[in-house]
Structures are given as C-alpha cells and as structure tokens.
Amino acid sequence: MVLREYMARMDGQDPEKALELLEPGFRFLIVLPSGQRTGMSRADFAGYIAGRSAVDRRHEIVRYSVDGDVETAYGFVVDGGVTTGAFLSAVQVSPAGLMARYQSFFTPDFDLVDRP
C-alpha cells in the first residue's frame, strides 16, 4: 500500500524520503486552488517538494481502496491542527511496488464525505 506510505512520508520531518517510493519515470498531476503542478520524472517531483511551504501538515485518510495496480485515498488535510480542505488521490503502482503515476486533487470548498 504505497499511497499510504507516501502520504506518511510527505507528512513527516523529511518529505524527500517520499522520493524513494517513486519510479524514475514517475508522472504526476497535483491540482490545488492555486493551480496545478505536473511532472514527468522523479526529479520533477523533487522540485515540487523543494517548493512546498514548511508547515505542520498531515493527511487524514478516511477512505482507501485498492483495485489491481491502482490505489485511491480520500481524506482531509490538516494544517497546524486546522482542517483546510479535502483531497482525492490515486496512484498507479508499478510491478516493483513503486509509484508510477500519481494524481491528486485538493479543495477547501467541498467534502465528498463528512469528516469523522
């Protein structure tokens, strides 16, 4: 379950450890209210991580599923103890168990399910 591990690493003290979970040709799309970020490699994602603001952030996963080589997660982003919005993320897992593709959408305006 690489998506759960990825989010735990991104929320940890050293988010660059998440890079260990990515295939070299990793492709991604991250959609935020401020715009979207895309990339075609692990190096592109390292650039994304380097540009993130350092905050006390965690992803609280409330729904999770696996279907073949695709994992999905839905939950809430909590910054400094305050819920700032909801996310829906999916990853395609490579035969090696690493993230090959990643797509994530974040919105502060809509919750698909109620927060527990």
N, C-alpha and C positions, 0 to 999 in steps of 0.2 A: 504494500500500500504506500507507494512512493509519494502520492499527493499529500497525505497526512504528514509524512516526514519532511517534505519540502516546506510546508507551512510552519512546522515547528522550528525548522532551521531559520526560516526568514524572520520569525518572531524572536529568535534567540539573540544572544550577545554578539554573535559573529555570523551575520546573514550570508557572507561569502561562502560558508560551508554548504549552502544550498547548491552551489555550482558543481559539487561532487556528484549530484544526482541527475545531471543533465548530459545528454548525448552531445558530442562535439557539434553536430549539425542541428542542434536544438532550434526550433522555431517557436515564436510566441507572439501573442496579441494580448495586451492588457488595456482595458478600457476604463478610464477614470473620468470624473466630471471635468477635469482639466484637459482632457484629450486622450488620445491613445498612443501606446508605445508598441512598436513591433521590432522584431529582430529575427535574424536567420542563423544565429550561432551562439555558442556558449559565451564567446567574447562579447557579443552584443548584450547578452543578459548581464554580464559582469558590469558593463557600462550602466545599465539600468539600476542595478543595485548600488553602484557608487553614487548615483544621483538622487537616491531616496533620502528624505529627511530622517534624521535620527530621532525617533520617538519611542515611547513606551507603547508598542502596538502588539496586539495579539488577534489571531483569527479564531473565533469560537465556532467550530463546525457543529451544526445541528442536524444535518442530513448528509449521508455519504453513500455512494453506491459504486459498484464495480460491475462492468459488463465486458467480458473479454479483455481487450487491451485498453479499455477506457475507464478512467476513474473520474467521478464527479463529486463535488463538495458544495454545500450551500451553508452559509452561516453569516455571522456578524463580525465586523471589525470593531475592536475596542481600543481606543487611544487614550492612554492615561486614565483608564477606568470609565471612560465615557463612550457609549456606543455611537459610532459616527456613520454607520451605514451597513449595508448588506452586500454580500458577494456571491457569485455563482461562478465556479471554476471547474475546468475539465482538463484532463491530461491524457495524452496517448502514451502508453508505456511501451518501450522497446523490448525486444526479446531478452535483452540484458537486464531488464528491470529498471531502466533509467527513463527519465522523461524525454520523449522525442518531440512532442508538441504540447503547448500549453495555451489555454485561452481563459481569460478571467475578466469578469465584468463586475464593477463596483458602483453602487448608487447610494447616496444618502437619502433618497426620496421615496423608496419603495421597498417593502418587505414581502417576500413571497410567502413566508410562514411567520407566525408570531414568535417573538423571542421568548424562550422559556423563562 
